Amino acid sequence: MAQTDRQYTAPARLFHWVIAGLILYQIPLAYYMMALPLSPDKFGSYALHKSIGMTIFTVSAARLAWRWLRPPPPLPVSLGTATRRLGGLTHGLLYCLTFALPLVGWLSSSAANFPVSLFGWFTLPNLVAPDGALHERLELAHRLLAYTLFGTFSLHAGAAFYHHFVLRDGVLRAMLPFTGKRS
């Protein structure tokens, strides 16, 4: 049975779904831009990818600050210790990755001497001096972090469906948009 007292705040739900939507957009965009031949479209796609990445970083920071100010509702009492720990580990890893991926991407772009602009509004400063070898290592790290994010994201989504369809404990419903008036 669902627990009616278990509801995330409207801002927490908004942050969650904005980040999820941006991540889901980034995945095909990354494959698309890498497959393009050298062209203005390729550069534009990379610029968009960087802008979205920095947006994910910013919204993740706002979400973490909101979480600190307004802690999430308690998990259902029916969940065991191992499940709670795995959920906490998964959430922690998702937060780390939504910060690490954009930072490593920014470092990689800096090492390649390609600026990171936020939708053309302003350009972020380079974090390191141009260095081809460093760029190669950071690009690999960025790719590995992206695969890790995809796997962790998939695990998180799978767990949400498991809670909803198997356990029927209201965990997914507590995060769905338009499911409550708590603010």
C-alpha atoms as one frame of an Amber mdcrd trajectory, in Angstrom:
protein
   0.000   0.000   0.000   1.138   3.544  -0.698   2.147   5.776   2.147   0.324
   9.082   1.762   2.750  10.945   4.063   5.645  10.102   1.742   5.787  12.922
  -0.818   8.727  14.866  -2.206   8.403  18.629  -2.376   7.466  20.248  -5.683
  10.959  21.796  -6.115  12.622  18.427  -5.371  10.446  16.754  -7.997  11.141
  19.541 -10.507  14.915  19.285  -9.992  14.752  15.489 -10.295  12.811  15.439
 -13.558  14.734  18.309 -15.166  18.011  16.490 -14.472  16.584  13.168 -15.689
  15.267  14.769 -18.887  18.553  16.529 -19.599  20.517  13.312 -19.052  18.168
  11.444 -21.389  18.721  14.170 -23.995  22.513  14.091 -23.559  22.848  10.389
 -24.372  21.686  10.458 -28.012  23.223  13.911 -28.485  26.644  12.541 -27.469
  26.434   9.685 -29.974  25.097  12.003 -32.669  27.826  14.627 -32.269  30.643
  12.067 -32.182  29.418  10.489 -35.429  29.300  13.788 -37.332  32.068  14.751
 -39.734  33.985  17.907 -38.911  31.423  20.618 -39.673  29.592  23.576 -38.147
  26.876  21.116 -37.070  29.452  19.081 -35.140  30.774  22.179 -33.356  27.226
  23.328 -32.629  26.301  19.910 -31.228  29.380  19.913 -28.985  28.524  23.415
 -27.781  24.975  22.314 -26.970  26.281  19.189 -25.189  28.593  21.335 -23.054
  25.806  23.811 -22.250  23.461  21.026 -21.195  26.223  19.428 -19.135  26.842
  22.650 -17.240  23.079  23.052 -16.787  22.948  19.567 -15.250  25.798  20.592
 -12.938  23.967  23.768 -11.889  20.576  22.138 -11.377  22.268  19.307  -9.438
  23.868  21.885  -7.136  20.470  23.537  -6.605  18.897  20.140  -5.976  21.550
  19.207  -3.436  21.103  22.554  -1.651  17.322  22.023  -1.612  17.804  18.502
  -0.271  19.948  19.906   2.528  17.295  22.512   3.371  14.341  20.146   2.931
  15.374  16.517   3.528  13.497  13.893   1.523  10.637  11.965   3.071  11.563
   8.769   4.910  11.684   5.521   2.994   8.969   2.966   3.687   9.614   1.068
   6.916   9.165  -2.197   5.021  12.527  -1.774   3.243  15.430  -3.731   4.679
  18.819  -2.346   5.640  20.546  -3.659   2.502  17.929  -2.064   0.240  18.221
   1.253   2.060  22.020   1.181   1.781  21.943   0.263  -1.897  19.468   3.082
  -2.542  21.644   5.541  -0.633  24.740   4.395  -2.511  22.971   4.718  -5.852
  21.691   8.209  -5.047  25.125   9.276  -3.820  26.739   7.955  -6.983  24.186
   9.771  -9.148  24.953  13.050  -7.375  28.706  12.498  -7.724  28.361  11.708
 -11.409  26.146  14.723 -12.170  28.965  16.859 -10.770  31.971  14.871 -12.005
  30.895  14.434 -15.624  30.465  18.149 -16.398  33.649  19.032 -14.499  35.717
  16.423 -16.332  34.154  17.551 -19.617  35.063  21.156 -18.817  38.608  20.101
 -17.923  38.841  18.094 -21.156  37.617  21.035 -23.225  40.088  23.313 -21.450
  42.953  20.915 -22.163  41.876  20.839 -25.834  41.673  24.665 -25.811  37.986
  24.568 -26.803  35.923  27.029 -24.780  32.896  26.014 -22.755  30.048  28.436
 -23.298  26.673  28.346 -21.622  24.255  28.631 -24.565  26.373  31.480 -25.964
  25.485  33.733 -23.024  28.968  33.633 -21.506  32.143  31.607 -21.738  33.619
  29.797 -18.767  37.340  30.200 -18.132  39.691  27.383 -19.020  40.556  25.310
 -15.956  43.902  24.040 -17.283  46.375  25.068 -19.941  46.110  23.391 -23.344
  47.658  19.920 -23.189  46.891  17.267 -25.803  47.919  14.293 -23.664  45.860
  15.528 -20.716  42.910  16.100 -23.053  43.087  12.464 -24.233  43.098  11.128
 -20.650  40.252  13.428 -19.609  38.218  12.513 -22.682  38.555   8.826 -21.769
  37.621   9.580 -18.153  34.591  11.551 -19.364  33.465   8.639 -21.523  33.914
   6.110 -18.684  32.001   8.364 -16.295  29.234   8.678 -18.900  28.920   4.885
 -19.141  28.868   4.693 -15.352  26.145   7.346 -15.236  24.104   5.480 -17.829
  24.373   2.246 -15.846  23.571   3.919 -12.527  20.706   5.873 -14.090  19.306
   2.621 -15.514  19.629   0.884 -12.128  17.844   3.814 -10.480  14.997   3.740
 -13.021  14.721  -0.041 -12.730  14.533   0.227  -8.941  11.798   2.858  -9.242
   9.746   0.507 -11.425  10.422  -2.363  -9.019   9.122  -0.255  -6.140   6.064
   0.714  -8.164   5.058  -2.554  -9.827   6.399  -5.212  -7.452   6.642  -3.696
  -3.981   3.793  -1.215  -4.556   5.188   0.941  -1.770   4.596   4.423  -3.216
   8.289   5.276  -3.698   7.917   6.134  -7.392   4.577   7.875  -6.896   6.222
  10.138  -4.282   8.539  11.533  -6.988   6.090  11.734  -9.879   5.105  15.240
 -10.990   1.590  16.422 -10.215   1.067  13.882  -7.434   0.805  16.195  -4.482
   0.623  19.750  -3.237   3.524  19.665  -0.786   5.984  22.551  -1.320
